[in-house]
Amino acid sequence: MIKMDKLIRLSCPCLFGLESVLSYEIKKIGGENLKVTDGRISFDGDFNTLAKANIWLSTAERVLIEIGSFEAKSFEELFQGVKSLPFENFIGKAGRFSG
């Protein structure tokens, strides 16, 4: 499992035009290294910041954890990229995706 004080990359989509308001809210809860794009803000924080984001970000549509990124130009590259992501750090052996 991941150490609770480790920095993680978080991503919050929002309605277009609310990026500046969401940016203010993220800075207020301690988010760092903000990257603002149309309809989304990515930022760094620890698990404490993740909890605060879920409670206090009123302009975010949801709070997502970015567990990795890769470029995929084919389905096989997409499959291999997803397969290599460290899901075991977030989902236990008995865990599963709901269908």
C-alpha positions as CSV (number, residue, x, y, z in Angstrom):
1,M,0.0,0.0,0.0
2,I,1.0,3.6,-0.5
3,K,2.3,5.6,2.4
4,M,-0.3,8.1,3.6
5,D,2.1,11.1,3.5
6,K,3.2,10.4,-0.1
7,L,2.3,13.0,-2.7
8,I,-0.2,11.9,-5.2
9,R,-1.5,13.6,-8.4
10,L,-5.2,14.5,-8.2
11,S,-7.5,15.7,-11.0
12,C,-10.8,17.6,-10.7
13,P,-13.0,18.2,-13.7
14,C,-15.3,21.2,-13.5
15,L,-17.8,23.1,-15.6
16,F,-16.1,25.4,-18.2
17,G,-15.6,28.8,-16.7
18,L,-15.2,27.7,-13.1
19,E,-11.5,26.9,-13.4
20,S,-10.4,30.1,-11.5
21,V,-12.9,29.4,-8.7
22,L,-11.8,25.8,-8.4
23,S,-8.2,26.9,-8.5
24,Y,-8.8,29.2,-5.5
25,E,-10.6,26.3,-3.6
26,I,-7.7,23.9,-4.3
27,K,-5.0,26.4,-3.1
28,K,-7.1,27.0,0.0
29,I,-7.0,23.2,1.0
30,G,-3.3,23.0,0.3
31,G,-3.1,21.7,-3.3
32,E,0.2,22.4,-5.0
33,N,1.7,22.4,-8.5
34,L,-1.7,23.2,-10.2
35,K,-2.1,22.6,-13.9
36,V,-5.2,24.4,-15.2
37,T,-6.8,23.3,-18.5
38,D,-10.3,23.9,-19.9
39,G,-12.7,22.1,-17.6
40,R,-10.0,20.4,-15.4
41,I,-7.4,21.2,-12.8
42,S,-4.7,18.7,-11.8
43,F,-2.7,19.2,-8.7
44,D,-0.4,17.5,-6.1
45,G,-1.4,16.6,-2.5
46,D,-1.2,13.9,0.1
47,F,-4.1,11.7,1.3
48,N,-5.1,14.5,3.7
49,T,-5.5,16.8,0.8
50,L,-7.5,14.1,-1.0
51,A,-9.9,13.9,1.9
52,K,-10.3,17.7,2.1
53,A,-10.9,17.9,-1.7
54,N,-13.7,15.4,-1.4
55,I,-15.3,17.4,1.4
56,W,-14.6,21.1,0.5
57,L,-14.3,21.4,-3.3
58,S,-17.8,22.7,-4.2
59,T,-17.0,23.5,-7.9
60,A,-15.3,20.2,-8.7
61,E,-17.5,17.6,-10.4
62,R,-15.4,14.8,-8.8
63,V,-12.0,14.2,-7.4
64,L,-9.9,11.6,-9.2
65,I,-6.5,10.1,-8.4
66,E,-4.1,9.9,-11.4
67,I,-2.3,6.6,-10.9
68,G,-0.3,6.9,-14.1
69,S,-0.1,8.1,-17.6
70,F,1.1,6.8,-20.9
71,E,0.7,7.3,-24.6
72,A,-1.3,4.7,-26.6
73,K,-1.7,4.7,-30.3
74,S,-3.3,1.3,-30.6
75,F,-5.6,-0.9,-28.5
76,E,-2.7,-3.1,-27.6
77,E,-0.7,-0.2,-26.3
78,L,-3.7,1.0,-24.3
79,F,-4.2,-2.5,-22.9
80,Q,-0.5,-2.9,-21.9
81,G,-0.4,0.6,-20.4
82,V,-3.5,0.0,-18.2
83,K,-2.2,-3.4,-17.2
84,S,1.1,-1.9,-16.0
85,L,-0.6,0.7,-13.7
86,P,-0.1,0.1,-10.0
87,F,-3.8,-0.7,-9.1
88,E,-2.6,-3.0,-6.3
89,N,-1.6,0.2,-4.4
90,F,-5.3,1.3,-4.3
91,I,-7.3,-1.9,-4.6
92,G,-6.6,-4.9,-2.3
93,K,-6.5,-8.5,-3.4
94,A,-10.1,-9.1,-2.4
95,G,-11.2,-5.9,-4.1
96,R,-12.8,-5.7,-7.5
97,F,-14.4,-3.4,-10.0
98,S,-18.2,-3.2,-9.9
99,G,-19.9,-4.3,-13.0
